[in-house]
Amino acid sequence: MNIGICNRCNKMKELCKSHIVPKSFFVSMRDNPNDLIQVSVRLPGKTVKRKIGIYDTNLLCQQCERKTSSIDDYGKEVFLDMACSVIHGNERSGCQYEIENVDIIRLKQFLIAVLWRAAVSQRPEFESVKLEKKVRQKAKKIVFEEVTPKHSEFPFLIIKYLPSDFGPVIVNPTSFVFERCRWAKLFFPGYCVWMYVGRRAPPVIFRKIISYSSSTLYLFGMKYTTSSTFKSAMNVVAGKDTY
Ligand SMILES: [Zn+2]
């Protein structure tokens, strides 16, 4: 039992296990014949079995944790259960996908919930996830008070890694500065989400390629092995870089 201050209600309470990326995503990967292995890019060679992913026991009380369970379920439904069809190109070299009838606002609330948990967590795996205080407060309102995010708030695009290229991988969320703006990357099995988390309006170029309309989600099909995430992880493993 862990007693502490809940990051949502600010009360001293018994805190529960909060998964940063919901447990259901990790459970879905267990169909894989191999065990789920966490590979650390900071400590090459050190692997840990993570059958249910990473959770934080200092984040939320049970009551506040329950508030996100339905949006977490919806995120899992979109990424793992809904039909994803190729609309251009092919799955061997690169393509565009679509998922129809998606509640984009609800999906965005789910993505922001993952982002907020990663930003607030004190676990070392998420220390690179940084949000400005105002952005963090806005994210908290959207997740827990079910405030509808505007189109210009937390815009995102989704990359689906081509299934023929690599097995399912979840990389821990991260945030970074690119073109003088702050961005975050969130990962789900076989997917990478780029989210703009700056305080000002998103860059014009990003507004043009936002991958959704009112209810259709568009995804960019790319090879994981050619992604910058894969290359930087390989550099770290080879001892050429730090992560
Ligand atoms: Zn609470």
Residues whose N, C-alpha, C, O or C-beta is under 5 A from the ligand:
A	BS01	ZN	C6 R8 C9 C61 C64
